[in-house]
Amino acid sequence: MDVYRRHRPAGGGATHVRPDEPRVLESWDGFACIPEGTAPNLAAAQAWAAGRPGPGG
């Protein structure tokens, strides 16, 4: 697997729907995706997944 960080909507559904809702952040540990935390919105989750600091951090 070449994706080491991913995000998904906390309430389920497609990632592009409701961009202002919280996201669950997960990282790949070589065996399974483990929860890393949450992001307040899609933009912050995308920044985290890309390895960049999110807004305010």
A tleap script that builds the chain and sets N, CA, C and O, in Angstrom:
source leaprc.protein.ff14SB
mol = sequence {
  NMET ASP VAL TYR ARG ARG HIE ARG PRO ALA
  GLY GLY GLY ALA THR HIE VAL ARG PRO ASP
  GLU PRO ARG VAL LEU GLU SER TRP ASP GLY
  PHE ALA CYS ILE PRO GLU GLY THR ALA PRO
  ASN LEU ALA ALA ALA GLN ALA TRP ALA ALA
  GLY ARG PRO GLY PRO GLY CGLY
}
set mol.1.N position { 0.854 -1.173 0.000 }
set mol.1.CA position { 0.000 0.000 0.000 }
set mol.1.C position { 0.898 1.234 0.000 }
set mol.1.O position { 1.815 1.335 0.815 }
set mol.2.N position { 0.642 2.158 -0.898 }
set mol.2.CA position { 1.484 3.347 -0.975 }
set mol.2.C position { 0.830 4.589 -0.366 }
set mol.2.O position { 1.374 5.686 -0.495 }
set mol.3.N position { -0.305 4.446 0.283 }
set mol.3.CA position { -0.958 5.553 0.976 }
set mol.3.C position { -0.750 5.336 2.471 }
set mol.3.O position { -1.282 4.390 3.052 }
set mol.4.N position { 0.030 6.223 3.085 }
set mol.4.CA position { 0.356 6.054 4.496 }
set mol.4.C position { -0.519 6.878 5.419 }
set mol.4.O position { -0.571 6.617 6.621 }
set mol.5.N position { -1.210 7.874 4.870 }
set mol.5.CA position { -2.141 8.689 5.650 }
set mol.5.C position { -3.418 8.838 4.847 }
set mol.5.O position { -3.382 9.058 3.636 }
set mol.6.N position { -4.549 8.715 5.530 }
set mol.6.CA position { -5.825 8.910 4.848 }
set mol.6.C position { -6.805 9.569 5.796 }
set mol.6.O position { -6.597 9.600 7.009 }
set mol.7.N position { -7.873 10.094 5.226 }
set mol.7.CA position { -8.934 10.710 6.025 }
set mol.7.C position { -10.269 10.252 5.464 }
set mol.7.O position { -10.387 9.903 4.290 }
set mol.8.N position { -11.266 10.261 6.329 }
set mol.8.CA position { -12.619 9.910 5.911 }
set mol.8.C position { -13.605 10.694 6.758 }
set mol.8.O position { -13.297 11.057 7.893 }
set mol.9.N position { -14.798 10.961 6.214 }
set mol.9.CA position { -15.794 11.710 6.979 }
set mol.9.C position { -16.174 10.972 8.260 }
set mol.9.O position { -16.341 9.753 8.248 }
set mol.10.N position { -16.308 11.693 9.343 }
set mol.10.CA position { -16.669 11.079 10.619 }
set mol.10.C position { -18.058 10.453 10.565 }
set mol.10.O position { -18.319 9.465 11.252 }
set mol.11.N position { -18.947 11.018 9.756 }
set mol.11.CA position { -20.305 10.498 9.662 }
set mol.11.C position { -20.506 9.523 8.522 }
set mol.11.O position { -21.633 9.100 8.264 }
set mol.12.N position { -19.428 9.156 7.828 }
set mol.12.CA position { -19.534 8.259 6.683 }
set mol.12.C position { -19.849 9.019 5.405 }
set mol.12.O position { -20.055 10.232 5.433 }
set mol.13.N position { -19.886 8.314 4.298 }
set mol.13.CA position { -20.181 8.926 3.009 }
set mol.13.C position { -18.927 9.249 2.226 }
set mol.13.O position { -17.815 8.906 2.628 }
set mol.14.N position { -19.126 9.916 1.099 }
set mol.14.CA position { -18.025 10.274 0.211 }
set mol.14.C position { -17.186 11.404 0.806 }
set mol.14.O position { -17.703 12.242 1.546 }
set mol.15.N position { -15.891 11.427 0.482 }
set mol.15.CA position { -15.006 12.418 1.098 }
set mol.15.C position { -15.280 13.845 0.639 }
set mol.15.O position { -14.981 14.786 1.374 }
set mol.16.N position { -15.838 14.035 -0.554 }
set mol.16.CA position { -16.061 15.393 -1.055 }
set mol.16.C position { -17.382 15.995 -0.579 }
set mol.16.O position { -17.614 17.191 -0.758 }
set mol.17.N position { -18.236 15.190 0.016 }
set mol.17.CA position { -19.535 15.669 0.477 }
set mol.17.C position { -19.387 16.330 1.847 }
set mol.17.O position { -18.670 15.825 2.712 }
set mol.18.N position { -20.061 17.447 2.037 }
set mol.18.CA position { -20.047 18.169 3.316 }
set mol.18.C position { -18.614 18.490 3.780 }
set mol.18.O position { -18.156 17.964 4.794 }
set mol.19.N position { -17.919 19.350 3.037 }
set mol.19.CA position { -16.514 19.635 3.354 }
set mol.19.C position { -16.278 20.325 4.691 }
set mol.19.O position { -15.137 20.388 5.151 }
set mol.20.N position { -17.316 20.840 5.323 }
set mol.20.CA position { -17.142 21.531 6.611 }
set mol.20.C position { -17.334 20.622 7.817 }
set mol.20.O position { -17.265 21.084 8.956 }
set mol.21.N position { -17.572 19.341 7.583 }
set mol.21.CA position { -17.765 18.410 8.704 }
set mol.21.C position { -16.445 17.764 9.111 }
set mol.21.O position { -15.516 17.705 8.305 }
set mol.22.N position { -16.345 17.276 10.353 }
set mol.22.CA position { -15.109 16.662 10.860 }
set mol.22.C position { -14.698 15.423 10.070 }
set mol.22.O position { -15.528 14.738 9.473 }
set mol.23.N position { -13.399 15.156 10.085 }
set mol.23.CA position { -12.831 13.991 9.411 }
set mol.23.C position { -12.034 13.169 10.408 }
set mol.23.O position { -11.420 13.712 11.327 }
set mol.24.N position { -12.049 11.861 10.222 }
set mol.24.CA position { -11.229 10.939 11.008 }
set mol.24.C position { -9.907 10.777 10.265 }
set mol.24.O position { -9.901 10.525 9.060 }
set mol.25.N position { -8.795 10.919 10.970 }
set mol.25.CA position { -7.463 10.785 10.375 }
set mol.25.C position { -6.890 9.422 10.740 }
set mol.25.O position { -6.932 9.017 11.901 }
set mol.26.N position { -6.357 8.718 9.750 }
set mol.26.CA position { -5.786 7.392 9.979 }
set mol.26.C position { -4.445 7.289 9.284 }
set mol.26.O position { -4.232 7.901 8.238 }
set mol.27.N position { -3.543 6.518 9.863 }
set mol.27.CA position { -2.250 6.267 9.218 }
set mol.27.C position { -2.024 4.770 9.113 }
set mol.27.O position { -2.562 3.989 9.898 }
set mol.28.N position { -1.229 4.387 8.143 }
set mol.28.CA position { -0.915 2.984 7.879 }
set mol.28.C position { 0.337 2.611 8.662 }
set mol.28.O position { 1.366 3.276 8.540 }
set mol.29.N position { 0.258 1.549 9.465 }
set mol.29.CA position { 1.410 1.139 10.269 }
set mol.29.C position { 2.136 -0.075 9.675 }
set mol.29.O position { 2.985 -0.677 10.332 }
set mol.30.N position { 1.799 -0.424 8.440 }
set mol.30.CA position { 2.419 -1.570 7.794 }
set mol.30.C position { 1.548 -2.814 7.862 }
set mol.30.O position { 1.807 -3.804 7.178 }
set mol.31.N position { 0.515 -2.756 8.689 }
set mol.31.CA position { -0.388 -3.889 8.839 }
set mol.31.C position { -1.849 -3.463 8.738 }
set mol.31.O position { -2.658 -4.146 8.110 }
set mol.32.N position { -2.181 -2.340 9.352 }
set mol.32.CA position { -3.565 -1.859 9.365 }
set mol.32.C position { -3.582 -0.341 9.517 }
set mol.32.O position { -2.584 0.265 9.907 }
set mol.33.N position { -4.718 0.259 9.208 }
set mol.33.CA position { -4.896 1.696 9.428 }
set mol.33.C position { -5.244 1.911 10.894 }
set mol.33.O position { -6.144 1.269 11.436 }
set mol.34.N position { -4.516 2.822 11.522 }
set mol.34.CA position { -4.772 3.112 12.934 }
set mol.34.C position { -5.237 4.567 13.063 }
set mol.34.O position { -4.738 5.437 12.349 }
set mol.35.N position { -6.177 4.839 13.957 }
set mol.35.CA position { -6.663 6.208 14.125 }
set mol.35.C position { -5.567 7.115 14.682 }
set mol.35.O position { -4.822 6.733 15.584 }
set mol.36.N position { -5.489 8.308 14.132 }
set mol.36.CA position { -4.505 9.296 14.578 }
set mol.36.C position { -5.158 10.505 15.229 }
set mol.36.O position { -4.512 11.234 15.982 }
set mol.37.N position { -6.426 10.719 14.943 }
set mol.37.CA position { -7.123 11.872 15.505 }
set mol.37.C position { -8.233 12.326 14.591 }
set mol.37.O position { -8.751 11.548 13.791 }
set mol.38.N position { -8.599 13.595 14.712 }
set mol.38.CA position { -9.647 14.161 13.882 }
set mol.38.C position { -9.192 15.501 13.321 }
set mol.38.O position { -8.273 16.135 13.840 }
set mol.39.N position { -9.853 15.911 12.258 }
set mol.39.CA position { -9.631 17.225 11.664 }
set mol.39.C position { -10.983 17.929 11.610 }
set mol.39.O position { -12.012 17.274 11.444 }
set mol.40.N position { -10.994 19.245 11.748 }
set mol.40.CA position { -12.277 19.956 11.792 }
set mol.40.C position { -13.005 20.034 10.453 }
set mol.40.O position { -14.217 20.242 10.417 }
set mol.41.N position { -12.257 19.867 9.333 }
set mol.41.CA position { -12.886 19.978 8.016 }
set mol.41.C position { -12.025 19.288 6.955 }
set mol.41.O position { -10.941 18.784 7.250 }
set mol.42.N position { -12.522 19.274 5.726 }
set mol.42.CA position { -11.845 18.596 4.631 }
set mol.42.C position { -10.481 19.211 4.333 }
set mol.42.O position { -9.518 18.479 4.104 }
set mol.43.N position { -10.378 20.539 4.332 }
set mol.43.CA position { -9.106 21.200 4.010 }
set mol.43.C position { -8.008 20.818 5.006 }
set mol.43.O position { -6.876 20.545 4.607 }
set mol.44.N position { -8.334 20.798 6.282 }
set mol.44.CA position { -7.354 20.430 7.301 }
set mol.44.C position { -6.964 18.952 7.160 }
set mol.44.O position { -5.799 18.598 7.342 }
set mol.45.N position { -7.926 18.101 6.840 }
set mol.45.CA position { -7.641 16.673 6.665 }
set mol.45.C position { -6.741 16.441 5.456 }
set mol.45.O position { -5.823 15.622 5.515 }
set mol.46.N position { -6.994 17.149 4.369 }
set mol.46.CA position { -6.154 17.007 3.172 }
set mol.46.C position { -4.735 17.489 3.440 }
set mol.46.O position { -3.775 16.881 2.967 }
set mol.47.N position { -4.593 18.576 4.193 }
set mol.47.CA position { -3.262 19.074 4.537 }
set mol.47.C position { -2.520 18.048 5.391 }
set mol.47.O position { -1.335 17.807 5.164 }
set mol.48.N position { -3.186 17.447 6.358 }
set mol.48.CA position { -2.564 16.423 7.211 }
set mol.48.C position { -2.156 15.227 6.365 }
set mol.48.O position { -1.051 14.711 6.529 }
set mol.49.N position { -3.020 14.776 5.468 }
set mol.49.CA position { -2.719 13.604 4.639 }
set mol.49.C position { -1.525 13.857 3.720 }
set mol.49.O position { -0.794 12.927 3.379 }
set mol.50.N position { -1.330 15.099 3.323 }
set mol.50.CA position { -0.213 15.461 2.459 }
set mol.50.C position { 1.065 15.704 3.251 }
set mol.50.O position { 2.119 15.940 2.660 }
set mol.51.N position { 0.991 15.650 4.595 }
set mol.51.CA position { 2.156 15.854 5.438 }
set mol.51.C position { 2.429 17.302 5.758 }
set mol.51.O position { 3.481 17.632 6.307 }
set mol.52.N position { 1.492 18.176 5.422 }
set mol.52.CA position { 1.649 19.600 5.726 }
set mol.52.C position { 0.908 19.924 7.009 }
set mol.52.O position { -0.071 19.253 7.335 }
set mol.53.N position { 1.346 20.930 7.742 }
set mol.53.CA position { 0.598 21.336 8.929 }
set mol.53.C position { -0.750 21.910 8.512 }
set mol.53.O position { -0.849 22.580 7.485 }
set mol.54.N position { -1.764 21.655 9.286 }
set mol.54.CA position { -3.087 22.176 9.001 }
set mol.54.C position { -3.209 23.626 9.426 }
set mol.54.O position { -2.251 24.202 9.944 }
set mol.55.N position { -4.369 24.225 9.215 }
set mol.55.CA position { -4.583 25.594 9.638 }
set mol.55.C position { -4.336 25.758 11.136 }
set mol.55.O position { -4.833 24.977 11.947 }
set mol.56.N position { -3.579 26.762 11.485 }
set mol.56.CA position { -3.274 27.028 12.886 }
set mol.56.C position { -2.212 26.122 13.478 }
set mol.56.O position { -1.963 26.179 14.682 }
set mol.57.N position { -1.569 25.272 12.651 }
set mol.57.CA position { -0.575 24.396 13.232 }
set mol.57.C position { 0.555 24.217 12.342 }
set mol.57.O position { 1.497 23.499 12.677 }
savepdb mol mol.pdb
quit
